[in-house]
Amino acid sequence: MTKQKFQELIDGGREIEFEYSGKRFSITYYEPNGSLVISFCEFYKEITDVETFEQLCNIERYGVKVIDMVESISDDDIDVF
């Protein structure tokens, strides 16, 4: 998936699930105090909350940034809700 397509999905508030290196990850949202927060996590593991798309792209898990994970996966292998 391209960074542009990924940003369109995030800007549109779409929830995303994908598998990378045998692990399942998700991106969801919530509004704790009226401002939108983006949550990234490996299923049933540590959650990282950020406020911007660029911050999301720079989250690292296992030494790999989220944007690098997403860009290495085809659109068909990413579940969008």
HTML snippet that shows the backbone in 3Dmol.js (N, CA, C, O; Angstrom):
<script src="https://3Dmol.org/build/3Dmol-min.js"></script>
<div id="view" style="width:600px;height:400px;position:relative"></div>
<script>
const pdb = `
ATOM      1  N   MET A   1       0.845  -1.167   0.000  1.00  0.00           N
ATOM      2  CA  MET A   1       0.000   0.000   0.000  1.00  0.00           C
ATOM      3  C   MET A   1       0.892   1.232   0.000  1.00  0.00           C
ATOM      4  O   MET A   1       1.916   1.268   0.682  1.00  0.00           O
ATOM      5  N   THR A   2       0.507   2.214  -0.749  1.00  0.00           N
ATOM      6  CA  THR A   2       1.290   3.435  -0.799  1.00  0.00           C
ATOM      7  C   THR A   2       1.020   4.295   0.436  1.00  0.00           C
ATOM      8  O   THR A   2      -0.008   4.152   1.096  1.00  0.00           O
ATOM      9  N   LYS A   3       1.948   5.174   0.728  1.00  0.00           N
ATOM     10  CA  LYS A   3       1.773   6.090   1.857  1.00  0.00           C
ATOM     11  C   LYS A   3       0.562   6.981   1.624  1.00  0.00           C
ATOM     12  O   LYS A   3      -0.183   7.273   2.558  1.00  0.00           O
ATOM     13  N   GLN A   4       0.363   7.410   0.393  1.00  0.00           N
ATOM     14  CA  GLN A   4      -0.781   8.267   0.074  1.00  0.00           C
ATOM     15  C   GLN A   4      -2.104   7.549   0.350  1.00  0.00           C
ATOM     16  O   GLN A   4      -3.002   8.121   0.967  1.00  0.00           O
ATOM     17  N   LYS A   5      -2.225   6.307  -0.103  1.00  0.00           N
ATOM     18  CA  LYS A   5      -3.447   5.523   0.134  1.00  0.00           C
ATOM     19  C   LYS A   5      -3.646   5.296   1.638  1.00  0.00           C
ATOM     20  O   LYS A   5      -4.767   5.393   2.137  1.00  0.00           O
ATOM     21  N   PHE A   6      -2.571   4.998   2.348  1.00  0.00           N
ATOM     22  CA  PHE A   6      -2.617   4.801   3.790  1.00  0.00           C
ATOM     23  C   PHE A   6      -3.118   6.077   4.473  1.00  0.00           C
ATOM     24  O   PHE A   6      -3.974   6.020   5.356  1.00  0.00           O
ATOM     25  N   GLN A   7      -2.582   7.217   4.063  1.00  0.00           N
ATOM     26  CA  GLN A   7      -3.012   8.478   4.667  1.00  0.00           C
ATOM     27  C   GLN A   7      -4.487   8.756   4.377  1.00  0.00           C
ATOM     28  O   GLN A   7      -5.198   9.256   5.249  1.00  0.00           O
ATOM     29  N   GLU A   8      -4.953   8.445   3.182  1.00  0.00           N
ATOM     30  CA  GLU A   8      -6.369   8.627   2.851  1.00  0.00           C
ATOM     31  C   GLU A   8      -7.250   7.800   3.781  1.00  0.00           C
ATOM     32  O   GLU A   8      -8.287   8.276   4.242  1.00  0.00           O
ATOM     33  N   LEU A   9      -6.844   6.576   4.053  1.00  0.00           N
ATOM     34  CA  LEU A   9      -7.615   5.716   4.955  1.00  0.00           C
ATOM     35  C   LEU A   9      -7.622   6.275   6.371  1.00  0.00           C
ATOM     36  O   LEU A   9      -8.669   6.316   7.016  1.00  0.00           O
ATOM     37  N   ILE A  10      -6.472   6.703   6.854  1.00  0.00           N
ATOM     38  CA  ILE A  10      -6.371   7.255   8.206  1.00  0.00           C
ATOM     39  C   ILE A  10      -7.157   8.561   8.302  1.00  0.00           C
ATOM     40  O   ILE A  10      -7.912   8.761   9.253  1.00  0.00           O
ATOM     41  N   ASP A  11      -6.987   9.446   7.328  1.00  0.00           N
ATOM     42  CA  ASP A  11      -7.718  10.712   7.333  1.00  0.00           C
ATOM     43  C   ASP A  11      -9.231  10.486   7.272  1.00  0.00           C
ATOM     44  O   ASP A  11     -10.007  11.299   7.773  1.00  0.00           O
ATOM     45  N   GLY A  12      -9.637   9.385   6.660  1.00  0.00           N
ATOM     46  CA  GLY A  12     -11.060   9.042   6.565  1.00  0.00           C
ATOM     47  C   GLY A  12     -11.585   8.306   7.788  1.00  0.00           C
ATOM     48  O   GLY A  12     -12.762   7.949   7.839  1.00  0.00           O
ATOM     49  N   GLY A  13     -10.719   8.075   8.779  1.00  0.00           N
ATOM     50  CA  GLY A  13     -11.147   7.406  10.003  1.00  0.00           C
ATOM     51  C   GLY A  13     -11.411   5.920   9.845  1.00  0.00           C
ATOM     52  O   GLY A  13     -12.162   5.335  10.625  1.00  0.00           O
ATOM     53  N   ARG A  14     -10.808   5.318   8.859  1.00  0.00           N
ATOM     54  CA  ARG A  14     -11.015   3.886   8.614  1.00  0.00           C
ATOM     55  C   ARG A  14     -10.154   3.056   9.567  1.00  0.00           C
ATOM     56  O   ARG A  14      -8.976   3.350   9.770  1.00  0.00           O
ATOM     57  N   GLU A  15     -10.747   2.035  10.136  1.00  0.00           N
ATOM     58  CA  GLU A  15      -9.985   1.117  10.982  1.00  0.00           C
ATOM     59  C   GLU A  15      -9.299   0.102  10.089  1.00  0.00           C
ATOM     60  O   GLU A  15      -9.849  -0.317   9.070  1.00  0.00           O
ATOM     61  N   ILE A  16      -8.093  -0.293  10.477  1.00  0.00           N
ATOM     62  CA  ILE A  16      -7.253  -1.131   9.623  1.00  0.00           C
ATOM     63  C   ILE A  16      -6.676  -2.273  10.444  1.00  0.00           C
ATOM     64  O   ILE A  16      -6.286  -2.091  11.597  1.00  0.00           O
ATOM     65  N   GLU A  17      -6.627  -3.456   9.834  1.00  0.00           N
ATOM     66  CA  GLU A  17      -5.944  -4.607  10.413  1.00  0.00           C
ATOM     67  C   GLU A  17      -5.050  -5.198   9.336  1.00  0.00           C
ATOM     68  O   GLU A  17      -5.413  -5.239   8.161  1.00  0.00           O
ATOM     69  N   PHE A  18      -3.865  -5.658   9.756  1.00  0.00           N
ATOM     70  CA  PHE A  18      -2.966  -6.283   8.797  1.00  0.00           C
ATOM     71  C   PHE A  18      -2.012  -7.218   9.522  1.00  0.00           C
ATOM     72  O   PHE A  18      -1.812  -7.129  10.734  1.00  0.00           O
ATOM     73  N   GLU A  19      -1.432  -8.113   8.739  1.00  0.00           N
ATOM     74  CA  GLU A  19      -0.423  -9.027   9.261  1.00  0.00           C
ATOM     75  C   GLU A  19       0.926  -8.628   8.685  1.00  0.00           C
ATOM     76  O   GLU A  19       1.061  -8.341   7.496  1.00  0.00           O
ATOM     77  N   TYR A  20       1.920  -8.620   9.569  1.00  0.00           N
ATOM     78  CA  TYR A  20       3.278  -8.321   9.152  1.00  0.00           C
ATOM     79  C   TYR A  20       4.210  -9.242   9.919  1.00  0.00           C
ATOM     80  O   TYR A  20       4.172  -9.286  11.148  1.00  0.00           O
ATOM     81  N   SER A  21       5.033  -9.966   9.208  1.00  0.00           N
ATOM     82  CA  SER A  21       6.027 -10.848   9.806  1.00  0.00           C
ATOM     83  C   SER A  21       5.403 -11.821  10.814  1.00  0.00           C
ATOM     84  O   SER A  21       5.960 -12.084  11.880  1.00  0.00           O
ATOM     85  N   GLY A  22       4.233 -12.343  10.441  1.00  0.00           N
ATOM     86  CA  GLY A  22       3.563 -13.341  11.276  1.00  0.00           C
ATOM     87  C   GLY A  22       2.840 -12.783  12.492  1.00  0.00           C
ATOM     88  O   GLY A  22       2.373 -13.543  13.340  1.00  0.00           O
ATOM     89  N   LYS A  23       2.745 -11.468  12.581  1.00  0.00           N
ATOM     90  CA  LYS A  23       2.061 -10.829  13.707  1.00  0.00           C
ATOM     91  C   LYS A  23       0.913  -9.979  13.170  1.00  0.00           C
ATOM     92  O   LYS A  23       1.009  -9.415  12.080  1.00  0.00           O
ATOM     93  N   ARG A  24      -0.165  -9.890  13.934  1.00  0.00           N
ATOM     94  CA  ARG A  24      -1.361  -9.150  13.513  1.00  0.00           C
ATOM     95  C   ARG A  24      -1.405  -7.798  14.219  1.00  0.00           C
ATOM     96  O   ARG A  24      -1.215  -7.722  15.433  1.00  0.00           O
ATOM     97  N   PHE A  25      -1.654  -6.734  13.461  1.00  0.00           N
ATOM     98  CA  PHE A  25      -1.681  -5.369  13.985  1.00  0.00           C
ATOM     99  C   PHE A  25      -3.002  -4.696  13.650  1.00  0.00           C
ATOM    100  O   PHE A  25      -3.686  -5.081  12.702  1.00  0.00           O
ATOM    101  N   SER A  26      -3.356  -3.671  14.450  1.00  0.00           N
ATOM    102  CA  SER A  26      -4.568  -2.914  14.162  1.00  0.00           C
ATOM    103  C   SER A  26      -4.371  -1.430  14.418  1.00  0.00           C
ATOM    104  O   SER A  26      -3.529  -1.014  15.214  1.00  0.00           O
ATOM    105  N   ILE A  27      -5.179  -0.647  13.712  1.00  0.00           N
ATOM    106  CA  ILE A  27      -5.233   0.798  13.896  1.00  0.00           C
ATOM    107  C   ILE A  27      -6.697   1.155  14.126  1.00  0.00           C
ATOM    108  O   ILE A  27      -7.557   0.883  13.289  1.00  0.00           O
ATOM    109  N   THR A  28      -6.961   1.765  15.270  1.00  0.00           N
ATOM    110  CA  THR A  28      -8.310   2.179  15.628  1.00  0.00           C
ATOM    111  C   THR A  28      -8.264   3.621  16.129  1.00  0.00           C
ATOM    112  O   THR A  28      -7.205   4.250  16.139  1.00  0.00           O
ATOM    113  N   TYR A  29      -9.423   4.138  16.546  1.00  0.00           N
ATOM    114  CA  TYR A  29      -9.519   5.548  16.960  1.00  0.00           C
ATOM    115  C   TYR A  29     -10.408   5.668  18.185  1.00  0.00           C
ATOM    116  O   TYR A  29     -11.249   4.808  18.448  1.00  0.00           O
ATOM    117  N   TYR A  30     -10.212   6.743  18.928  1.00  0.00           N
ATOM    118  CA  TYR A  30     -11.150   7.113  19.985  1.00  0.00           C
ATOM    119  C   TYR A  30     -10.974   8.589  20.303  1.00  0.00           C
ATOM    120  O   TYR A  30      -9.981   9.203  19.913  1.00  0.00           O
ATOM    121  N   GLU A  31     -11.945   9.155  21.014  1.00  0.00           N
ATOM    122  CA  GLU A  31     -11.931  10.576  21.367  1.00  0.00           C
ATOM    123  C   GLU A  31     -12.053  10.715  22.879  1.00  0.00           C
ATOM    124  O   GLU A  31     -13.166  10.838  23.392  1.00  0.00           O
ATOM    125  N   PRO A  32     -10.938  10.700  23.606  1.00  0.00           N
ATOM    126  CA  PRO A  32     -11.010  10.745  25.067  1.00  0.00           C
ATOM    127  C   PRO A  32     -11.480  12.092  25.622  1.00  0.00           C
ATOM    128  O   PRO A  32     -12.219  12.132  26.606  1.00  0.00           O
ATOM    129  N   ASN A  33     -11.063  13.177  25.006  1.00  0.00           N
ATOM    130  CA  ASN A  33     -11.422  14.519  25.496  1.00  0.00           C
ATOM    131  C   ASN A  33     -11.853  15.418  24.353  1.00  0.00           C
ATOM    132  O   ASN A  33     -11.550  16.611  24.342  1.00  0.00           O
ATOM    133  N   GLY A  34     -12.551  14.852  23.404  1.00  0.00           N
ATOM    134  CA  GLY A  34     -13.014  15.638  22.274  1.00  0.00           C
ATOM    135  C   GLY A  34     -12.038  15.746  21.121  1.00  0.00           C
ATOM    136  O   GLY A  34     -12.395  16.282  20.072  1.00  0.00           O
ATOM    137  N   SER A  35     -10.811  15.254  21.279  1.00  0.00           N
ATOM    138  CA  SER A  35      -9.859  15.263  20.174  1.00  0.00           C
ATOM    139  C   SER A  35      -9.534  13.821  19.781  1.00  0.00           C
ATOM    140  O   SER A  35      -9.386  12.945  20.633  1.00  0.00           O
ATOM    141  N   LEU A  36      -9.430  13.602  18.499  1.00  0.00           N
ATOM    142  CA  LEU A  36      -9.227  12.260  17.962  1.00  0.00           C
ATOM    143  C   LEU A  36      -7.832  11.728  18.275  1.00  0.00           C
ATOM    144  O   LEU A  36      -6.834  12.430  18.119  1.00  0.00           O
ATOM    145  N   VAL A  37      -7.786  10.485  18.717  1.00  0.00           N
ATOM    146  CA  VAL A  37      -6.533   9.792  18.992  1.00  0.00           C
ATOM    147  C   VAL A  37      -6.487   8.546  18.111  1.00  0.00           C
ATOM    148  O   VAL A  37      -7.478   7.827  17.984  1.00  0.00           O
ATOM    149  N   ILE A  38      -5.339   8.302  17.513  1.00  0.00           N
ATOM    150  CA  ILE A  38      -5.116   7.116  16.688  1.00  0.00           C
ATOM    151  C   ILE A  38      -4.379   6.091  17.547  1.00  0.00           C
ATOM    152  O   ILE A  38      -3.338   6.397  18.127  1.00  0.00           O
ATOM    153  N   SER A  39      -4.921   4.872  17.628  1.00  0.00           N
ATOM    154  CA  SER A  39      -4.301   3.812  18.430  1.00  0.00           C
ATOM    155  C   SER A  39      -3.734   2.739  17.518  1.00  0.00           C
ATOM    156  O   SER A  39      -4.410   2.248  16.614  1.00  0.00           O
ATOM    157  N   PHE A  40      -2.472   2.381  17.771  1.00  0.00           N
ATOM    158  CA  PHE A  40      -1.811   1.321  17.016  1.00  0.00           C
ATOM    159  C   PHE A  40      -1.382   0.245  17.995  1.00  0.00           C
ATOM    160  O   PHE A  40      -0.838   0.541  19.059  1.00  0.00           O
ATOM    161  N   CYS A  41      -1.631  -1.023  17.625  1.00  0.00           N
ATOM    162  CA  CYS A  41      -1.151  -2.099  18.495  1.00  0.00           C
ATOM    163  C   CYS A  41      -1.011  -3.401  17.730  1.00  0.00           C
ATOM    164  O   CYS A  41      -1.653  -3.627  16.704  1.00  0.00           O
ATOM    165  N   GLU A  42      -0.154  -4.241  18.265  1.00  0.00           N
ATOM    166  CA  GLU A  42      -0.147  -5.648  17.892  1.00  0.00           C
ATOM    167  C   GLU A  42      -1.268  -6.260  18.712  1.00  0.00           C
ATOM    168  O   GLU A  42      -1.432  -5.907  19.879  1.00  0.00           O
ATOM    169  N   PHE A  43      -2.038  -7.161  18.137  1.00  0.00           N
ATOM    170  CA  PHE A  43      -3.186  -7.734  18.851  1.00  0.00           C
ATOM    171  C   PHE A  43      -2.765  -8.217  20.237  1.00  0.00           C
ATOM    172  O   PHE A  43      -1.818  -8.988  20.389  1.00  0.00           O
ATOM    173  N   TYR A  44      -3.493  -7.743  21.233  1.00  0.00           N
ATOM    174  CA  TYR A  44      -3.328  -8.146  22.633  1.00  0.00           C
ATOM    175  C   TYR A  44      -1.970  -7.766  23.224  1.00  0.00           C
ATOM    176  O   TYR A  44      -1.493  -8.410  24.158  1.00  0.00           O
ATOM    177  N   LYS A  45      -1.354  -6.722  22.679  1.00  0.00           N
ATOM    178  CA  LYS A  45      -0.053  -6.254  23.173  1.00  0.00           C
ATOM    179  C   LYS A  45      -0.111  -4.755  23.421  1.00  0.00           C
ATOM    180  O   LYS A  45      -1.186  -4.155  23.422  1.00  0.00           O
ATOM    181  N   GLU A  46       1.048  -4.162  23.628  1.00  0.00           N
ATOM    182  CA  GLU A  46       1.188  -2.739  23.922  1.00  0.00           C
ATOM    183  C   GLU A  46       0.478  -1.853  22.891  1.00  0.00           C
ATOM    184  O   GLU A  46       0.606  -2.057  21.684  1.00  0.00           O
ATOM    185  N   ILE A  47      -0.273  -0.866  23.394  1.00  0.00           N
ATOM    186  CA  ILE A  47      -0.957   0.105  22.550  1.00  0.00           C
ATOM    187  C   ILE A  47      -0.167   1.411  22.558  1.00  0.00           C
ATOM    188  O   ILE A  47       0.302   1.858  23.605  1.00  0.00           O
ATOM    189  N   THR A  48      -0.028   2.008  21.392  1.00  0.00           N
ATOM    190  CA  THR A  48       0.586   3.325  21.286  1.00  0.00           C
ATOM    191  C   THR A  48      -0.452   4.271  20.709  1.00  0.00           C
ATOM    192  O   THR A  48      -1.000   4.021  19.635  1.00  0.00           O
ATOM    193  N   ASP A  49      -0.723   5.367  21.425  1.00  0.00           N
ATOM    194  CA  ASP A  49      -1.680   6.380  20.975  1.00  0.00           C
ATOM    195  C   ASP A  49      -0.924   7.596  20.465  1.00  0.00           C
ATOM    196  O   ASP A  49       0.034   8.055  21.088  1.00  0.00           O
ATOM    197  N   VAL A  50      -1.369   8.114  19.320  1.00  0.00           N
ATOM    198  CA  VAL A  50      -0.781   9.310  18.726  1.00  0.00           C
ATOM    199  C   VAL A  50      -1.889  10.215  18.213  1.00  0.00           C
ATOM    200  O   VAL A  50      -3.052   9.821  18.143  1.00  0.00           O
ATOM    201  N   GLU A  51      -1.508  11.429  17.857  1.00  0.00           N
ATOM    202  CA  GLU A  51      -2.502  12.393  17.384  1.00  0.00           C
ATOM    203  C   GLU A  51      -2.433  12.676  15.890  1.00  0.00           C
ATOM    204  O   GLU A  51      -3.395  13.192  15.322  1.00  0.00           O
ATOM    205  N   THR A  52      -1.314  12.351  15.238  1.00  0.00           N
ATOM    206  CA  THR A  52      -1.174  12.694  13.825  1.00  0.00           C
ATOM    207  C   THR A  52      -0.770  11.483  12.981  1.00  0.00           C
ATOM    208  O   THR A  52      -0.259  10.484  13.487  1.00  0.00           O
ATOM    209  N   PHE A  53      -1.016  11.613  11.694  1.00  0.00           N
ATOM    210  CA  PHE A  53      -0.629  10.580  10.746  1.00  0.00           C
ATOM    211  C   PHE A  53       0.886  10.358  10.763  1.00  0.00           C
ATOM    212  O   PHE A  53       1.344   9.215  10.764  1.00  0.00           O
ATOM    213  N   GLU A  54       1.658  11.438  10.777  1.00  0.00           N
ATOM    214  CA  GLU A  54       3.115  11.306  10.769  1.00  0.00           C
ATOM    215  C   GLU A  54       3.624  10.590  12.019  1.00  0.00           C
ATOM    216  O   GLU A  54       4.555   9.787  11.943  1.00  0.00           O
ATOM    217  N   GLN A  55       3.019  10.878  13.159  1.00  0.00           N
ATOM    218  CA  GLN A  55       3.407  10.166  14.387  1.00  0.00           C
ATOM    219  C   GLN A  55       3.095   8.676  14.248  1.00  0.00           C
ATOM    220  O   GLN A  55       3.891   7.831  14.658  1.00  0.00           O
ATOM    221  N   LEU A  56       1.937   8.358  13.668  1.00  0.00           N
ATOM    222  CA  LEU A  56       1.575   6.958  13.438  1.00  0.00           C
ATOM    223  C   LEU A  56       2.615   6.276  12.557  1.00  0.00           C
ATOM    224  O   LEU A  56       3.059   5.169  12.862  1.00  0.00           O
ATOM    225  N   CYS A  57       2.998   6.922  11.482  1.00  0.00           N
ATOM    226  CA  CYS A  57       3.969   6.342  10.546  1.00  0.00           C
ATOM    227  C   CYS A  57       5.299   6.023  11.221  1.00  0.00           C
ATOM    228  O   CYS A  57       5.986   5.082  10.826  1.00  0.00           O
ATOM    229  N   ASN A  58       5.659   6.793  12.224  1.00  0.00           N
ATOM    230  CA  ASN A  58       6.972   6.640  12.867  1.00  0.00           C
ATOM    231  C   ASN A  58       6.978   5.726  14.088  1.00  0.00           C
ATOM    232  O   ASN A  58       8.031   5.526  14.693  1.00  0.00           O
ATOM    233  N   ILE A  59       5.831   5.168  14.466  1.00  0.00           N
ATOM    234  CA  ILE A  59       5.821   4.181  15.554  1.00  0.00           C
ATOM    235  C   ILE A  59       6.640   2.978  15.098  1.00  0.00           C
ATOM    236  O   ILE A  59       6.544   2.551  13.948  1.00  0.00           O
ATOM    237  N   GLU A  60       7.439   2.443  16.000  1.00  0.00           N
ATOM    238  CA  GLU A  60       8.248   1.262  15.668  1.00  0.00           C
ATOM    239  C   GLU A  60       7.840   0.055  16.500  1.00  0.00           C
ATOM    240  O   GLU A  60       7.570   0.165  17.696  1.00  0.00           O
ATOM    241  N   ARG A  61       7.801  -1.090  15.846  1.00  0.00           N
ATOM    242  CA  ARG A  61       7.637  -2.373  16.507  1.00  0.00           C
ATOM    243  C   ARG A  61       8.671  -3.306  15.903  1.00  0.00           C
ATOM    244  O   ARG A  61       8.780  -3.417  14.682  1.00  0.00           O
ATOM    245  N   TYR A  62       9.424  -3.969  16.754  1.00  0.00           N
ATOM    246  CA  TYR A  62      10.440  -4.928  16.306  1.00  0.00           C
ATOM    247  C   TYR A  62      11.433  -4.272  15.344  1.00  0.00           C
ATOM    248  O   TYR A  62      11.925  -4.915  14.416  1.00  0.00           O
ATOM    249  N   GLY A  63      11.724  -2.981  15.574  1.00  0.00           N
ATOM    250  CA  GLY A  63      12.702  -2.271  14.770  1.00  0.00           C
ATOM    251  C   GLY A  63      12.218  -1.810  13.405  1.00  0.00           C
ATOM    252  O   GLY A  63      13.016  -1.365  12.581  1.00  0.00           O
ATOM    253  N   VAL A  64      10.903  -1.914  13.158  1.00  0.00           N
ATOM    254  CA  VAL A  64      10.338  -1.529  11.865  1.00  0.00           C
ATOM    255  C   VAL A  64       9.261  -0.469  12.091  1.00  0.00           C
ATOM    256  O   VAL A  64       8.409  -0.627  12.965  1.00  0.00           O
ATOM    257  N   LYS A  65       9.295   0.607  11.311  1.00  0.00           N
ATOM    258  CA  LYS A  65       8.278   1.649  11.419  1.00  0.00           C
ATOM    259  C   LYS A  65       6.969   1.183  10.788  1.00  0.00           C
ATOM    260  O   LYS A  65       6.963   0.374   9.859  1.00  0.00           O
ATOM    261  N   VAL A  66       5.870   1.706  11.307  1.00  0.00           N
ATOM    262  CA  VAL A  66       4.545   1.357  10.790  1.00  0.00           C
ATOM    263  C   VAL A  66       4.467   1.616   9.285  1.00  0.00           C
ATOM    264  O   VAL A  66       3.955   0.777   8.543  1.00  0.00           O
ATOM    265  N   ILE A  67       4.964   2.760   8.827  1.00  0.00           N
ATOM    266  CA  ILE A  67       4.875   3.070   7.400  1.00  0.00           C
ATOM    267  C   ILE A  67       5.629   2.031   6.570  1.00  0.00           C
ATOM    268  O   ILE A  67       5.178   1.680   5.479  1.00  0.00           O
ATOM    269  N   ASP A  68       6.747   1.537   7.054  1.00  0.00           N
ATOM    270  CA  ASP A  68       7.496   0.516   6.317  1.00  0.00           C
ATOM    271  C   ASP A  68       6.727  -0.803   6.277  1.00  0.00           C
ATOM    272  O   ASP A  68       6.753  -1.513   5.272  1.00  0.00           O
ATOM    273  N   MET A  69       6.044  -1.125   7.376  1.00  0.00           N
ATOM    274  CA  MET A  69       5.199  -2.321   7.387  1.00  0.00           C
ATOM    275  C   MET A  69       4.117  -2.209   6.326  1.00  0.00           C
ATOM    276  O   MET A  69       3.959  -3.092   5.483  1.00  0.00           O
ATOM    277  N   VAL A  70       3.376  -1.109   6.381  1.00  0.00           N
ATOM    278  CA  VAL A  70       2.228  -0.917   5.499  1.00  0.00           C
ATOM    279  C   VAL A  70       2.653  -0.872   4.033  1.00  0.00           C
ATOM    280  O   VAL A  70       1.990  -1.456   3.176  1.00  0.00           O
ATOM    281  N   GLU A  71       3.741  -0.191   3.747  1.00  0.00           N
ATOM    282  CA  GLU A  71       4.183  -0.084   2.356  1.00  0.00           C
ATOM    283  C   GLU A  71       4.678  -1.415   1.789  1.00  0.00           C
ATOM    284  O   GLU A  71       4.784  -1.567   0.572  1.00  0.00           O
ATOM    285  N   SER A  72       4.979  -2.368   2.651  1.00  0.00           N
ATOM    286  CA  SER A  72       5.455  -3.674   2.173  1.00  0.00           C
ATOM    287  C   SER A  72       4.321  -4.669   1.937  1.00  0.00           C
ATOM    288  O   SER A  72       4.558  -5.799   1.510  1.00  0.00           O
ATOM    289  N   ILE A  73       3.083  -4.243   2.219  1.00  0.00           N
ATOM    290  CA  ILE A  73       1.920  -5.129   2.117  1.00  0.00           C
ATOM    291  C   ILE A  73       1.028  -4.654   0.974  1.00  0.00           C
ATOM    292  O   ILE A  73       0.827  -3.454   0.792  1.00  0.00           O
ATOM    293  N   SER A  74       0.500  -5.598   0.211  1.00  0.00           N
ATOM    294  CA  SER A  74      -0.404  -5.216  -0.878  1.00  0.00           C
ATOM    295  C   SER A  74      -1.753  -4.767  -0.307  1.00  0.00           C
ATOM    296  O   SER A  74      -2.144  -5.175   0.786  1.00  0.00           O
ATOM    297  N   ASP A  75      -2.447  -3.931  -1.057  1.00  0.00           N
ATOM    298  CA  ASP A  75      -3.764  -3.437  -0.627  1.00  0.00           C
ATOM    299  C   ASP A  75      -4.709  -4.589  -0.285  1.00  0.00           C
ATOM    300  O   ASP A  75      -5.497  -4.492   0.655  1.00  0.00           O
ATOM    301  N   ASP A  76      -4.627  -5.677  -1.049  1.00  0.00           N
ATOM    302  CA  ASP A  76      -5.523  -6.817  -0.834  1.00  0.00           C
ATOM    303  C   ASP A  76      -5.269  -7.543   0.481  1.00  0.00           C
ATOM    304  O   ASP A  76      -6.135  -8.276   0.959  1.00  0.00           O
ATOM    305  N   ASP A  77      -4.093  -7.347   1.069  1.00  0.00           N
ATOM    306  CA  ASP A  77      -3.763  -8.026   2.310  1.00  0.00           C
ATOM    307  C   ASP A  77      -3.988  -7.177   3.550  1.00  0.00           C
ATOM    308  O   ASP A  77      -3.603  -7.561   4.654  1.00  0.00           O
ATOM    309  N   ILE A  78      -4.616  -6.015   3.362  1.00  0.00           N
ATOM    310  CA  ILE A  78      -4.941  -5.124   4.474  1.00  0.00           C
ATOM    311  C   ILE A  78      -6.451  -5.063   4.600  1.00  0.00           C
ATOM    312  O   ILE A  78      -7.150  -4.743   3.638  1.00  0.00           O
ATOM    313  N   ASP A  79      -6.956  -5.374   5.796  1.00  0.00           N
ATOM    314  CA  ASP A  79      -8.398  -5.336   6.044  1.00  0.00           C
ATOM    315  C   ASP A  79      -8.788  -3.933   6.485  1.00  0.00           C
ATOM    316  O   ASP A  79      -8.227  -3.390   7.437  1.00  0.00           O
ATOM    317  N   VAL A  80      -9.754  -3.356   5.782  1.00  0.00           N
ATOM    318  CA  VAL A  80     -10.199  -1.995   6.070  1.00  0.00           C
ATOM    319  C   VAL A  80     -11.665  -2.034   6.471  1.00  0.00           C
ATOM    320  O   VAL A  80     -12.489  -2.654   5.799  1.00  0.00           O
ATOM    321  N   PHE A  81     -11.982  -1.361   7.575  1.00  0.00           N
ATOM    322  CA  PHE A  81     -13.360  -1.346   8.078  1.00  0.00           C
ATOM    323  C   PHE A  81     -13.892   0.075   8.144  1.00  0.00           C
ATOM    324  O   PHE A  81     -15.036   0.288   8.543  1.00  0.00           O
TER     325      PHE A  81
END
`;
const viewer = $3Dmol.createViewer("view");
viewer.addModel(pdb, "pdb");
viewer.setStyle({}, {cartoon: {color: "spectrum"}});
viewer.zoomTo();
viewer.render();
</script>
